[in-house]
Amino acid sequence: MAKKRVNKQPPSQLAMSLFTPGMTVLHRAGLGGLACTLRYIERAYRIGALLDDEVPGGPWDNGLPPWSVDDHSVTLDFGSGDAAHTYLQRLFAIAFGIKDGLIYLPGQYPTLPPAIGIRAALQDGMLRSFYDHGPKSRSISAEGHYTVNVDEDSATFSFPVIEWYKHQRDGATIAYASLQSEAAVSRMLNPGAIRRHKFAATTLTHPAERLIPLLFAPVGTVALTASGRRVTSRKRKVFKAGAVLVIPDLDSLDAAPHVISALVPHSLREAKITSIGDAALGAEVRLHARRAIEAFAIPSIRAVWCCATDWMSDLQPPSDILHIDPAHLSEDILDSYELAFNELPPKIVTVKKNNPDGPTHQQELFFWANSVVRPLITNNLAEGRLWYYGFVRLMTMNDPKTNRPLREYVFFERKGLFAMTEKLLREGSGEATVVRAIHKAIQYRFGKIASENKGPSAKDTRIKRWKNEYERWRLAFTSSKTPEQLRRSLCDLFARAGINSVLQSEWERLLPMLDDSHWDKTRDLALLGLASYSGKHANEVEPGVEPEETKQALNEGAEV
């Protein structure tokens, strides 16, 4: 509830603690971001990268900075209340910069700042979380470009050039005002914090010891563009991409520089996440990689998915929250995540478009195409479920971006899925038996069709029958809503496929998988086996996704 504001003289000092009442996980991450920024300023000043008239409170007496940072608190020493405004202006000018047309947060980065492509991805995530309310929070003047080399190919991508953003332009003013009276908490400080229209009593206000840590939340967190949804905007359905805000739950400011810098993606592929689980587990993998060289405990991670909704299509309110506790995160889960990332990685898609300068000229457009399977796998792993749980949804639902059936895109990831089944389904288990038996049955059915339709003249008929065969068993498995229906479908496939060497040698492992208590799990495995079949003739059952439709759908979610 809003409190009556009382203006007062700014103090000469401001102490902020991790464990002050009212400090949420976002406040603590923001205080960690402030501590990281102050440590960066200390290093830069001592090597001469910052001058006396640039640093807060400079020149420093006896080389000591006008602040103190211990394991649990930060104290800013303004010298006097009158000097607080200049102090904060210099602090925010360093903490929130613009470089190469992109948001630049030196306190967040490791010793060397990330490549321009990674910073473009981080900026895009911030535009969809902290700065989702458009021109009121930032100004975009033009379009910049950067080139990356992936798999020996060169691709050029664009990004919006930032002229200013709220933290950079108004952060010091907001911080100074909070020293005099409690200030309102807006979406720029805490994504999702909204006053209910005309009801002033619903405005949340903070004193400076809690508001200034929130101002540094963009430094202490990492935001990345993620999956989205189709929402109703101006009476039509459009795709709106979302963002995942990764927030470390800090209990030590000494560890903050190591933790926050480890959260920053190390490569552009790592920055192309697909889901809230993908973001959280990717962050945990990077934190575990740093544990070997840093003597700090790995904190828990809170991932918040911000995405537009039908009731708020112009903003990106928090829509889902995932908490990852490293104490309950096994090495097997992290290994499975890394396998999913390596086998189902983001790829660059090239689309040729006619150039307006002439019909004979074409220009190449590049887009990042993420896996449609990895979101399911990573969310399952992050929430402690079997990695293939709910696979039936991939074979029945439509893609929110293109509104085409997801199974058309799953087809192109069959080799990655096959590798996942080979490495993650334990040899000799009932799960592996189901998948291998499906592979063997489909191989036989495709081979039988090929033998019945030989020669170049029968190619079209052969391919059409392969597609119909694939679709027949997809529909048989997805439409199975009871154990009896699933068993009937499986028996029908195995009977038509003839002698199956897997069933002959492993039938005892298959029988428990047909039990009533496991039937939905077996249905997911049967569909996984169908989707991951990579044997002979598999390439010719391509559903055929039009590049132009893919490009159009990508463009729908490109505007911020």
N, C-alpha and C positions, 0 to 999 in steps of 0.2 A: 504494500500500500504506500502511496506517495506521502512523504512527510513535508511539513512546512519548511521551506528553505530559509536559512538564516545566513546572510553574508558575513564573513569574518575575515580578519587579516590572515593572509597566507602564512603558514608556519615556516620556521627556518629549517626544519627537518621533517622528513616523512618516513616512518617505519612501516614496512609491510611484511607480514609473516605468512608462511604456507598454511598455518593452522589457526588463523584468526577466524572466529565464528562467521559463517556466511561465505567462506571460500569454497567454491565448488571445484570440480576437477578442471574446468576451463579456466577458472581464476588461478589455480596452482600452475597450470601449464603456462599461462600468461606471465606469472611471476618468474617462472623459469626462463621464458623468452626475454624478460627484462634483465635477468642475471647474465644470460648469454650475451646480450648486447653490451652490457657494461664490461664484461671480460674482453669482448672484441675491441672496445674503445681503448682499454688499457694496453692491449697488445699493439694496436695501431699507433697510439700516441708515443709509445716507447721506442718504436722504430722510425718515427718521424713521418708516418703516413697521414697523421692528423696534426694540425697546428694548434697553438695556444688559443687562437680566436675561434677555433672550431669545436673544441671539446667543452662539455659542461663544466662550469666553474674554473676554466683554465685562465692563466697558467697555474699548474698545481704546485702548492707549496711542498718542498722537500720531495717532490716526485710522487706524492701520495694523492690518489684520486679523491674527489669530494663525495664519496659514498663508501659504504661497506657492505660486503656480501658474506654471510656465513652460511652454514648448512641449511638453515631454516628461514632466514629473513634477509631482506634488503633494506638498507637505510640510505635515503638520498639526503645529502647535506647541502642545502641551497645557500648557506652563509647568512642570508637574511630573507625575509618574506618578499622584499622588493626585488631581489635577484632571482626569484623562483621562475619568473616568466622567461627570462633569457636562458636560464639553465635548461628548462624544459624545451625551449625552441631548438637549442643545439642538440639535445638528446634525441628528439624526434627527427631532426634533419639527418642524423647519422643512421638511426634505426630504420627509418622508412624512406628509402631512396628510389630513384629511377635510373636504370642503366640499360643502354641498348634498347630503349623504348619499353622495357619490362620492369615490373616491380622488383626491387632489390632489397633484400633483408639480410645484411651481413651477419647479424647475430645468429641466424638460423643455420648458416652454412658451415661445412667443415673448414679446414684450413684454406682450401682453395674453393672458390664458388663453383657451383655446378655449371655444366654446359648450357648454352643458350636454349637448347631444345627442352631441357629439364626445367629451366626457369619459366619457359613459356607454358609448360604443362602445369607447374605450380601456380602460375598466375591465372590460368584458366580455371583451376579449382577454386581459387580465392574469389574470382568474379562470380562463381556460382554458389558461394556460401556467404562470406562476409560482405561482398559488394553486389549482391543479387538485385538490389533495388535501383539499378541503372544509373542515369546521369546524376542523381542526387548523391551518389557515393563515389563516382569516378568519371573521368572524361577520356574518350577514345577518339583520337584524331585521324589515324591513318591505319595502314596495314603494313606490318613488317614481315620479313621473310628470313628463314634460316634453312640451311641444307645439312642433311645427315647422310651418312653412308651406312647402309644396312645390307648385310649379305652381299657385299661388293657392288651394290647398286646405289646410285645417288638419287635422293628425293628431296624436293623443296616444299616446305610447309609455310603457312602464313600464321601470323598472330596479331591481335589488336595492339597498336602502339598506345601506351598510357601517357597522357599529359599530366594528370594529377589523380590522386585517390585520397579518400577522406582522412586516413591516418597520416598521410604525408602532408596534406594541406592544413588540416584542422586539429590534428591530434594534440599538439602542444596547447592550443587554446582550450580544448575540452579538458585536458589534464589540469591546467591552471585554474579553470573555473571550479573544478571539483575540490581544489584546496580551500576555496572560499565557502562553498555550500555543496550539498549533495547534488549530483548530476544524474540526469535520466540515462537509463541503459537502453540503447537502440539496437537494431539488427546489426549495425556495423560493429558493435562491441560483442554481442551475443546473438548469433544467428537464431532466429525464431522468437526473439524477444519483441513483442508487439503490444502497443497500447490498444485497448479495445475502443477504437474510434473516438467518440466524444467523452468517454468515461475517464476523466483525468485521474481518478483514484486507482486505476489499473496500471498507472505508470510506475515502473520499478526504478528506484533511485539508489545510488551508491555513494558513500564517502570516498575520498581520494585513495584511502588504503585498500579499497576493493576495486575502484574504477580504473586506476592506472594499471594494475595487473591485467584487467580485461582489455585495455588498449593494446597491450603487447601480446595478446592471444594469437594474432597471425604469425608472430615470430616463434612462439612456443608450440605451434601445431603445424600440421602439414595437410593441405587440402588438394585433392586430385579429382579430376572429372571421372565419373563412373556411369553406371547404367542409368537409364531413365525410364520414363513411362509416357504413354499417350494420354493427353489431357484435353479437355475442351477449352479452347481459347478463341474468343470472338466467334462463337457459334460453330467452330469446326474443330475436328480432332487433329492435333499435331503432336509430334514427338518432342519432348523436352528432356535433354540430358541432365543428369544430376551430378552431385559431387559428394565425396566422402571426406569428412573432416576427421583426421586421426589425432587423438588427444592422449598424450602420455599422462598417467596418474603419478605425478611426481611427489616423492616424500623427502627429497634431498636436492638442494640447489647446487651442491658440489657436483652432483652427477648430471645436472641439466645440460651443460654444453656437450657432453658425450652422448646423452640420450637423444637430444633434439637433432643434432647433426646426423646421427645414425638413421633417423626417420626419413631424411631426404633421400629420394631414389638415387641409386648409383648410376643408372643407365636410363635411356629414354624408354626402353621396353618396360622397365620396372614402373615407370610413371603411367603406363597405359593399363590401368586396372579395370576390372570388369564388374566388381560388386563390392559390397561392404565387407564381406569375408575376405575377398582378394586383398583389399587395402589393409585390413587388420593383420592377416597372416604374413603379408609381404613385409610389413613394418616389424613384426616379431622376428622374421628371418634375418633382417638387417641388424636388429638389436642383438640377436644371438651371435651373429658374426663378429660383433664388436666385443662380446664378453671375453674373448680370448686375450684381448689386449687392454681392457679396462677393468679395474677392480671395483665395479659397482653392480649392485643387484639390478636385474632387468625389471622395470616397472610394468604394471598392467596397462593395457591399451583399451581406450574407448573409441570406437568408430561410430560416427554419426552420419547417416545418409540424408542429404538435403536434396529434395526434389519437388518440382511443381506438382500441384494437385488440381482437381477440378474446381475446388472452392477457392484456390489461390494460384491461378495459372501464371501470374506475372512474377511471383516470388518463389523462393525455394525453401519452404519451411522444413525443419527436421522431420523425417518420415520413418526412420528406423534407427535403432541403437543396438550396437553389439559390443559386449564387454569380453575381453580376452585376458584371462589370468594366467601368467606364465607358469605358475605353480601347478596348474592342471593341464598344461600344454605339453604333450609328449613329443619326443624326437620323431616318432613315427608320423605324427600329424604334420610336422614341419617338412619331413622328407617327402611325404605324399604331396604336400603343397608345391614343393620345388619341382617334383616330377610333373605335376599338372602344368606348371608354368613353362617348363622346358618342352613338353610334348604338345601343348596347346597354346603357343605364344601369340602375341599380337603380330600382325603382318601388315605390310604396306601394300595397298591396292592402288593400281594405276588406271585411271580412266581418261580416255582421249575425248576431247570436245572440240567441235568446230570453232575456230577463231573468228571473231567478228570482222577481222581485217580481210577475210576472203574465204570462200568455201573450200579452197584447196589447202588451206592452212589449218593445222590442228595443234592444240596445246594439250599438254599432259597435266592432269590434276592428280594429286596424291592424297590418299586418305589412310588413316590407321584403321584396320579392320580387326576387331577383337574377337576372341573365341566366344561362341554362344554356349559352349559346354562348360567352360571354366567357371562361370558364375555359380552354376549349380554345384560343382565339385567343391569350390572354395568355401561357399556358404555352409555346405554340409560338414566339411572338415572343421570350420571355425565353431560350429555349434555342436560338435561331438557326435554327428550322425555318420552312417556309412557313406562313403564318398559318392556312391551311385544312387543314393536314396532319391526317389521322385523322378527318376529318369523318364518315366512315362510322360511327364509334362513337356519334355523337349520334343517328344514325338507327336504331341497333340496341340500344343499352343502355337500362337502366332508371335512373330518377332515384333516387339513394340516399336522398333525403329522403322521397319519396312512394311509391317503388317502382313508379311508373307509367312507361310508355315516355317517354324523353326527347323523342322526336319530337313528342309532343303539345304540349310547351312550346316547342319550336323553331318551331312554326307561328306562334306569337304574336310572333316576332322576325323574321319574314320581311322586313319593311320595313327594319329595321336591317341585315340580311344583304344585301339588295339594294343599299343604299347602300355597304356595304363592297365588294361586287363591282364597283360602278361606279367607285369611287375608288381601289381598291388593285390591281385587275387591269389591267395596262397595256393601253391601247388598241392593237389590232393584234396582240396576243400570242395564242398558241395557247390559253392559259388563258381569256382573255376570250371567245374564239370558242366554246369548249366550253360555257361558261355561257350565252352569248347564244343559241346554237343550241338548248339545252335549253329556255330561256324561250320561244323562238318555237314549238318543237314542242308544248310543253304548252299554249300559248295556242291553237294550232290544234285540239288534241284537245278542250279544254274547249269551244271554240266549236262544234265539230261535235256534241258531246253536247247543247249548248244548242239547236242548230237541230233536233235530232231529238226534243226533249222540250220543246215550247213550251207557254206558257199556265200559268195558276195551278194547273190540275188535275194537271199533270205536275211540279209543283215538287219533291215528295218523291222521285220517280223521278230527276229531274235531279240533285238534290243527291247522292243515293246513288250514281249513276253517276260523278259527279265524284270522290267519295271513293274509289270503287273504282279509278278511273283513276290517281289519285295513289298509292294503295297498290300498284297493279300495278307501276308503274315504280320505286317505292322498293324493293320486293322484288327486282325484276329487277337493280337495280344493287348492292344490298347482298349478294345471293347470288352475285354474280360473283366467283369466286375465281381465275380465270385470265384472261390477256389475251383469249383466244378468247371466253370467256363474256361479257366486258364488250363486246367489239366486236359480238357478236351482239345483245346487249340494245340498244346504241345504234342499230345499223342497223334493228332492229325498230321502235324509237320513231320514227326519222326516216322510215321507209317508211310508217308509219301516219299520220304527220302531213302528208304531202303536200308541196307545194312550200314550201321553207324558204329565205327570202331570205338568211339568214346563211350557210347552206351554199353557196348559189350564188356568193356574192361572196368567201367566206373559206375555201373547202374546202382550199386549199393549206396554211393554217395549222392546220387540224384534223388532217390526216394524220399529222404527227409525234407528236401527242398519243395516237394509237392504237398507237404502237410498243410492243413488249414491255417496254422499259425505262421507260416512263412510264405504264403501264396503271393502277397503283394511284393515282397522282396524278390521272389522268383520272377514275377512279371517284369520288374525293373531290369533284372539280369537278362531275361530273354530279349527285351528290347535293346539292351546294351550289346548283346551278342549280335543282333541283327544290324545295329548301327555301326558296329566296329568290324564287320566282316570286310577283310581286305584281300581276299583270295582272288583267284582267276575270275575274270569277267566283272569284278566289282566296279572298275572304272567306268564301265559303259552304262551303268544304271544312274547316271548323273541327272538330277532333277532340272538343272539349268536355271540359274539365277541371273537375271538380266543386269549387266553393269549399270545401265542408265537408271534403273529403279533403285539400285543400291546407292548410287551417287545422290539421287534426289532425296532419299531418306536421310542420308548423312547430312545433307545441306539443311534439312528441316531442323536438326538439332545443333546447327553450327552457330546460330546467333545467340549472343549472351545479353 
